Amino acid sequence: MIERTLYDSEHEQYRDSVRKFLEAEVVPYHAQWEKDGEIDKALWLKAGEQGFLCTGAPEQYGGVGVDFRYSAIFGEEMTRLGLSGIVGLGLHSDVVVPYILNNGSEAIKQKYIPGCISGEIVTAIAMTEPGTGSDLQGVKTTAVRDGDEYVINGAKTFITNGQQADLVVVVCKTDPDAGAQGISLILVETSSAGFERGTNLEKVGMKASDTSELFFQDVRVPKENLLGQEGHGFYYLMQELPQERIGIAMAAIAGAETVLAQTVDYVKERKAFGKPIAAFQNTQFKLAELDALVSAQRVFVDRCLELHVEGKLDAVTASKAKLITTELQSRVIDECLQLHGGYGYMWEYPVARAYADSRIQRIFGGTSEVMKLIIGRALLAD
């Protein structure tokens, strides 16, 4: 095992507290939440009380203002325990709230950020639409200025935290004819007239993470709810995506490591033809190859995290990290499931749940194909 130099004793103390919290407050209930299709909303308040939400938020709003390594630790421990249902906590803390912190007015931050930190306000971001996925320039949801308000109309889909969200960052067109330059980000409280949630969507994996359609029919919000400048939304999205993608990469490599370790234990115990599966050369070769690949990617991802903490992680490098780690995660889990034989297909085995949960990794945050486009364009640019 390669020693990781990213973390010091304080980080490891935090990791221990995260693990204990998850084991006490999430593990015993996760299976039921998967049946329910969403987590208990009380978990948000419990996580907020322990200081696990929005750890990067400044102290002036009630946060602790630490760097992204603390978020990475939470994501790693969540993944290692197979708790895919609480992925929305990370989305809230590390994807949605940064849009408000980095682009909202001081009044907006004072109004919403303390509640986001405490867990009293649950957030979501509404990008994807029924006809628009990774191509954000193609969004159809509109926000039209009417006096001191914006009037929003449109529909969104596949929105994580959609059932529980109190506040949504909506990606919309304030100028439908301006392409990327016509995109803006606007905050919408879900109590607003004209806002409606669709049904909780049934997914292949991450079953305890609520995912919804959202509908906006003449939803009126104050003009002050605009994040940053009108028409600058696409730029803000591009600014924040590297953090989202390195977060996905961190979870992917932690997931691969976890399933690999579980499989090593399994093949030592499981017997075939009178001897442990681990004694077969095919098993040894498969595991050796996967271990080598995972070790190499762990070094790269940790380096990307270091760069991000230093403010030096660029969009292309983040795309590389997301592409290769999520593709590798899927390969590792598939190979490990095969080594489990029929038991690997049983839901009670962690590898089966990891197989279902991990498939989305190559889709959300930008598909693998989009990552290749970003990398390829940069590679071939003059």
C-alpha positions in Angstrom: 0.0 0.0 0.0 1.4 3.4 -1.0 1.5 5.8 1.9 -0.7 8.8 1.4 0.9 12.1 2.4 -2.3 14.2 1.9 -3.5 13.9 5.4 -2.1 14.7 8.9 -3.2 13.6 12.3 -6.0 16.2 12.4 -7.4 14.9 9.2 -7.3 11.3 10.5 -9.2 12.4 13.7 -11.8 13.9 11.4 -12.0 10.7 9.4 -12.5 8.7 12.6 -15.4 11.0 13.7 -17.0 10.8 10.2 -16.8 7.0 10.2 -18.3 6.8 13.7 -21.1 9.1 12.7 -21.9 7.2 9.6 -21.8 3.8 11.4 -24.2 5.1 14.1 -26.6 7.4 12.1 -26.6 5.9 8.5 -25.5 2.2 8.4 -28.4 0.8 10.5 -31.0 2.6 8.4 -29.6 2.6 4.9 -31.4 -0.5 3.7 -34.8 0.9 4.8 -34.0 4.2 3.1 -33.3 2.3 -0.1 -36.8 0.8 0.1 -38.2 4.2 0.9 -36.4 5.9 -2.0 -35.0 8.7 0.2 -33.1 9.2 3.4 -34.6 10.4 6.6 -34.6 14.2 6.4 -33.6 14.4 10.1 -30.1 13.2 9.0 -29.5 16.6 7.5 -29.9 18.2 10.9 -27.7 15.5 12.6 -24.9 16.0 10.0 -25.2 19.8 10.4 -25.0 19.6 14.2 -21.8 17.5 13.9 -20.2 20.0 11.4 -20.2 17.7 8.5 -22.1 20.0 6.0 -20.4 22.7 4.0 -17.1 22.4 5.7 -15.5 24.9 3.3 -18.0 27.7 4.2 -16.4 30.7 6.0 -16.7 31.1 9.8 -18.7 34.3 9.3 -21.7 32.2 8.1 -21.2 29.5 10.8 -18.8 27.3 8.9 -15.3 26.1 9.7 -13.6 27.2 6.5 -11.4 24.2 5.9 -10.1 22.9 2.6 -11.5 20.3 0.3 -9.6 17.4 1.9 -12.3 17.3 4.6 -15.0 16.9 2.0 -12.8 14.2 0.3 -12.6 12.3 3.6 -16.4 12.4 4.1 -16.8 11.1 0.5 -14.3 8.3 0.9 -15.8 7.0 4.2 -19.3 7.2 2.7 -18.1 5.1 -0.3 -16.2 2.6 1.8 -19.3 1.8 3.9 -21.4 1.5 0.7 -23.7 4.4 1.7 -24.6 5.6 -1.8 -27.9 7.0 -0.5 -26.3 10.0 1.2 -24.5 11.2 -2.0 -26.9 14.2 -1.8 -25.1 15.5 1.3 -21.9 15.9 -0.8 -23.8 17.4 -3.6 -25.3 20.0 -1.2 -22.0 20.8 0.5 -19.5 20.7 -2.4 -21.5 21.4 -5.5 -24.5 23.6 -4.8 -23.5 25.7 -1.9 -20.2 26.8 -3.6 -22.3 28.4 -6.3 -24.0 30.5 -3.7 -20.8 31.3 -1.8 -18.8 32.3 -4.9 -21.5 34.1 -6.8 -24.3 35.2 -4.5 -24.6 38.7 -3.0 -23.8 39.2 0.6 -27.5 39.5 1.4 -28.2 36.1 -0.3 -25.3 34.5 1.6 -26.5 35.8 4.9 -30.0 34.6 4.2 -29.2 31.1 3.1 -25.7 29.8 4.0 -26.2 29.4 7.8 -29.2 27.2 7.2 -27.3 25.2 4.6 -24.5 24.6 7.2 -27.0 23.6 9.9 -29.0 21.2 7.7 -32.2 23.3 8.0 -31.9 24.2 4.3 -31.4 21.3 1.8 -30.2 22.4 -1.7 -30.2 21.0 -5.2 -29.0 22.2 -8.6 -31.3 21.9 -11.6 -29.2 21.5 -14.8 -30.5 18.5 -16.7 -33.7 18.7 -18.7 -35.8 16.1 -20.4 -34.2 16.9 -23.8 -30.8 18.3 -22.6 -28.1 16.5 -20.6 -24.4 17.3 -20.8 -25.0 20.0 -23.4 -25.9 22.8 -21.0 -26.0 25.4 -23.8 -29.2 23.7 -24.9 -31.3 24.3 -21.8 -34.9 25.4 -22.5 -36.0 26.7 -19.1 -36.4 30.4 -19.3 -36.3 33.3 -16.8 -37.9 36.5 -18.0 -37.4 39.8 -16.2 -40.7 41.4 -15.1 -40.1 44.4 -13.0 -38.2 43.4 -9.9 -38.8 39.7 -10.5 -37.8 36.9 -12.8 -40.6 34.6 -14.1 -39.3 31.1 -14.6 -40.9 28.4 -16.8 -39.5 25.0 -17.7 -38.8 21.5 -16.5 -35.8 19.7 -15.1 -35.1 16.0 -14.6 -32.7 13.7 -12.7 -32.3 16.2 -9.9 -30.6 14.8 -6.9 -32.2 16.0 -3.6 -35.2 16.9 -5.7 -37.7 15.6 -3.2 -36.2 17.1 -0.1 -34.7 20.4 -1.4 -35.8 23.7 0.1 -33.6 25.7 -2.3 -32.7 25.0 -5.9 -30.0 26.6 -8.1 -31.8 26.7 -11.5 -29.8 26.8 -14.7 -32.0 28.8 -17.1 -31.9 31.0 -20.2 -32.3 34.7 -19.5 -31.6 35.3 -23.2 -32.7 32.3 -25.3 -31.0 33.6 -28.5 -27.5 34.1 -26.9 -26.4 30.5 -26.6 -24.0 30.0 -23.7 -24.0 33.8 -23.1 -27.7 33.6 -22.4 -27.4 31.2 -19.4 -28.0 32.5 -15.8 -28.2 30.9 -12.4 -31.2 31.8 -10.2 -32.1 30.6 -6.7 -35.6 29.3 -6.3 -37.2 28.4 -3.0 -39.3 25.3 -3.4 -42.1 26.9 -1.4 -42.6 29.3 -4.4 -46.0 29.4 -6.1 -45.8 27.5 -9.4 -43.0 25.2 -8.4 -43.9 21.5 -8.4 -41.9 18.3 -7.8 -42.5 15.2 -9.9 -42.4 11.7 -8.6 -39.3 10.3 -7.0 -37.6 8.5 -9.9 -36.7 4.8 -9.6 -33.1 4.2 -10.5 -30.8 1.3 -11.1 -28.7 2.1 -8.1 -28.2 4.8 -5.4 -31.8 3.9 -4.4 -31.8 5.9 -1.2 -30.8 9.1 -2.9 -34.0 10.9 -4.0 -34.0 12.0 -7.6 -36.8 13.9 -9.2 -38.3 15.9 -12.0 -38.9 19.5 -11.2 -41.5 21.8 -12.9 -41.6 25.6 -13.0 -44.8 27.3 -14.2 -44.7 31.1 -13.9 -42.5 30.9 -10.8 -41.7 34.4 -9.6 -38.5 35.1 -7.7 -36.9 38.4 -6.7 -34.2 39.7 -9.1 -31.9 39.5 -6.1 -31.9 35.7 -6.4 -29.8 36.0 -9.5 -26.3 34.5 -8.7 -23.6 36.8 -10.1 -24.3 38.5 -13.4 -27.0 37.8 -15.9 -25.7 35.8 -18.8 -22.6 34.6 -16.9 -24.1 31.3 -15.7 -22.2 29.1 -18.1 -18.9 30.6 -17.0 -19.9 30.0 -13.3 -20.7 26.4 -14.2 -17.4 25.8 -15.8 -15.6 27.3 -12.8 -17.2 24.9 -10.3 -17.2 21.7 -12.4 -13.5 20.8 -11.6 -14.4 20.5 -7.9 -17.4 18.3 -8.7 -15.4 16.1 -11.0 -12.5 15.6 -8.5 -15.1 14.7 -5.9 -16.5 12.1 -8.2 -13.0 10.8 -9.0 -12.2 10.5 -5.3 -15.3 8.5 -4.7 -14.6 6.3 -7.7 -11.1 5.3 -6.6 -12.3 4.7 -3.0 -15.0 2.5 -4.4 -12.6 0.5 -6.5 -10.2 0.1 -3.5 -13.1 -1.0 -1.3 -14.5 -3.7 -3.6 -11.0 -4.9 -4.4 -10.2 -5.4 -0.7 -13.5 -7.2 -0.1 -12.9 -9.5 -3.0 -9.4 -10.4 -1.8 -11.0 -11.5 1.5 -13.7 -13.4 -0.3 -11.4 -15.4 -2.6 -9.3 -16.5 0.3 -12.4 -18.1 2.0 -14.4 -19.3 -1.0 -13.4 -22.8 -2.3 -13.7 -24.4 -5.7 -12.4 -27.8 -6.8 -11.2 -28.4 -3.2 -9.1 -25.3 -2.8 -9.5 -21.6 -2.2 -10.3 -19.5 -5.3 -7.3 -17.4 -4.4 -5.0 -20.4 -5.2 -5.9 -20.3 -8.9 -3.5 -18.4 -11.1 -6.3 -16.7 -13.0 -7.5 -15.2 -9.7 -4.1 -14.0 -8.7 -3.4 -12.5 -12.2 -6.8 -10.7 -12.2 -6.4 -9.2 -8.7 -2.7 -8.3 -9.4 -3.6 -6.3 -12.5 -6.5 -4.5 -10.8 -4.4 -3.7 -7.8 -1.7 -2.2 -9.9 -4.1 -0.1 -11.9 -5.9 1.1 -8.7 -2.6 2.0 -7.0 -1.5 4.1 -10.0 -4.8 5.9 -10.2 -4.8 6.6 -6.4 -1.5 8.4 -6.8 -2.9 10.5 -9.6 -6.1 11.4 -7.9 -4.4 12.3 -4.7 -2.1 14.6 -6.7 -5.2 16.2 -8.3 -6.7 16.8 -4.9 -3.4 18.5 -3.8 -3.6 20.7 -6.9 -7.2 21.5 -6.1 -6.4 22.5 -2.5 -3.7 24.7 -3.9 -6.1 26.3 -6.4 -4.2 24.9 -9.3 -6.5 22.1 -10.6 -7.6 22.9 -14.2 -10.7 21.7 -16.0 -8.8 19.4 -18.3 -6.9 17.6 -15.5 -10.1 17.2 -13.5 -11.8 15.7 -16.6 -8.9 13.2 -16.9 -9.3 12.2 -13.3 -13.0 11.7 -13.6 -12.7 9.8 -16.9 -10.1 7.3 -15.9 -11.2 6.7 -12.3 -14.9 6.1 -13.1 -14.0 3.8 -16.1 -11.6 1.9 -13.8 -14.1 1.7 -11.0 -16.6 0.0 -13.3 -14.0 -2.4 -14.6 -12.8 -3.3 -11.1 -16.3 -4.0 -9.8 -17.2 -6.0 -12.8 -14.1 -8.2 -12.6 -14.6 -8.6 -8.8 -18.2 -9.5 -9.2 -17.1 -12.3 -11.6 -14.7 -13.6 -9.0 -17.6 -13.9 -6.6 -19.5 -16.1 -9.0 -23.2 -16.4 -8.4 -23.0 -14.8 -5.0 -21.8 -11.6 -6.6 -25.2 -11.3 -8.2 -26.9 -11.4 -4.9 -28.0 -8.0 -3.4 -26.8 -9.0 0.1 -23.2 -9.0 -1.1 -21.6 -5.5 -1.2 -20.1 -6.1 -4.7 -23.7 -6.4 -6.1 -24.8 -3.1 -4.6 -21.5 -1.5 -5.7 -22.1 -2.7 -9.2 -25.5 -1.0 -9.4 -24.4 2.1 -7.5 -21.3 2.8 -9.5 -22.7 2.8 -13.0 -23.9 6.4 -12.7 -20.3 7.6 -12.1 -19.6 7.5 -15.8 -22.7 9.7 -16.5 -23.3 12.4 -13.9 -20.9 15.3 -13.5 -20.4 15.0 -17.3 -20.4 11.7 -19.2 -17.2 9.9 -20.1 -17.8 11.0 -23.7 -17.9 14.7 -22.7 -14.7 14.2 -20.6 -13.0 12.9 -23.8 -14.2 15.9 -25.8 -12.8 18.3 -23.2 -9.5 16.5 -23.1 -9.3 16.0 -26.9 -10.1 19.6 -27.7 -7.4 20.8 -25.3 -4.9 18.3 -26.7 -5.5 19.4 -30.3 -5.8 23.2 -29.6 -3.3 25.5 -31.3 
